[in-house]
Amino acid sequence: SALTVAEGVEVNDPVQFEVTLDAAHPTALSVFSLDAKAHSSVTLVQVVRGDAENGVAASLTRIRTGEGAHVKLVQIQLLGSKARRWNAVAVEEGPGAKVEQVRVELGGSLSACGTRAMLGTPKSEYDLDAVYFGGEDAVLDYNDVSVHTAKDTLCEMHTAGVLTGNADKILRGTIDFRRGAKRGVGHESEDVLLFSPHARNRTAPLILCGEEEVEGQHAASIGRLDEAKLYYLRSRGLSEAQARRLMVDARFAPAIEKIPLEALREEVRAEAARRLDETC
């Protein structure tokens, strides 16, 4: 599929694509190209649901923006524990353009996602807000890269996740400042909450500097449930399950609030709470 937004056009309503895996349709393969011309704006929402036996969902999304364009990409994955998910995004931006990506991964026996953003023109910007939930024996593999080759570029890549059961997760986040990326700025962070001693977490941030006048920062917070905070919340009348849910909501809120459709926001919140209740 392909979508072109003409120069100067602002698309007010989100463009939506939804896929459901079931017994009759256990496989979904898609390639989507979005070309946003100069000074245009559009929001693209992609949702995948379902729990077909040995189900597979694989997608490639290409985004190209002209000068001053603004694209928001919202990807929601609500698969069950029997399905597998592969998702790749490629971004190429014009001068002064901005691409925002919201990625919510709440299910699947395998969730493998990655984005490569090429910031090759002055003042281009890429923002990523991602959340994930890994339970049972899920494998989660994320690899996000922003490549800066022009002046005054900016990227913000922030991820929050919850791991339960025997989930095994790795996140590779790379900010690559190449020669010519003067005054480039890149920030990346991850906040991981472990609800199981058997869950495995690996966080591998990387900042590459081929230019001197740049600013790069990375941070990671990985820990188990704060018993002091849990006690405080329970002393205010919350059950342990409610307290856990509140702490997860706080981590997921920045990404979920960027989902442009209220019904979808509520569905994501409810699904995250349901999966947490099942595993805790």
Buried (B, 14 or more C-beta within 10 A) or exposed (E): EEBEBEEEBEBEEBBBBEBBBEEEEBEBEBEBBBBBBBBBBBBBBBBBBBBBEEBBBBBBBBBBBBBBBBBBBBBBBBBBBBBBBBBBBBBBBBBBBBBBBBBBBBBBBBBBBBBBBBBBBBBBBBBBBBBBBBBBEBBBBBBBBBBBBBBBBBBBBBBBBBBBBBBBBBBBBBBBBBEBBBBBBBBBBBBBBBBBEEBBBEBEBEBBBEBEEBEBEBEBEBEEBEEEEBEEBEEEEBEEEBBBBEBBBEBBEBBBEBBBBEEBBEBBBEBBBEBBEEBB
